Amino acid sequence: MEYILMIIACVFVNNIVLSQFLGICPFLGVSNKLSTALGMGVAVIFVMTLATLVTSLVYIYVLVPAGIQFLQTIAFILIIAALVQMVEIILKKTSPSLYQALGIFLPLITTNCAVLGVAIGVTQRFDLVPAGSYMLHSVVYTVSTALGFAIAICIFAGLREQLELNRVPKAMRGVPIALITAGILAMAFMGFANLVK
């Protein structure tokens, strides 16, 4: 039951984009079309999960034993950047079709603050979770958060595509109506606040 509540909380209540305001750049920049938003969402789920697994292991087995937890931000940035580059190289050689499907989204994820935010958020829960279930807890939290990002960006892309078909006042076209729509979407997600305590 704990994991179900965590999934609901991460996807709807504490959505990384709409309530924590992390990952706003790709949320606004890649959400013009539903197909690109879906590609970005899938890429974020994949990279965020992989990056959090690696950074959690580095945190547990390198930073904590050495007593240098204060270096986690720098270490995580370097790990995420290197990991994304390695994944890109491996995918290019082993699975060209998947590499083409992810396309430009893999390099974009390197600068996505949501990936770093989740990796740091997982380490902040390190002392709160029983030692035996820390990795499972981290994976469920990360996948749920990334799924929340993907859902939010896909809904937003669908709304933006629909807005292109409607008559919008000239002064509101483009970024202004996108920001207003994002604000309304964030308020809609706030309706889930009492779902999980």
Beta strands, then each sheet from edge to edge (+ up, - down):
end
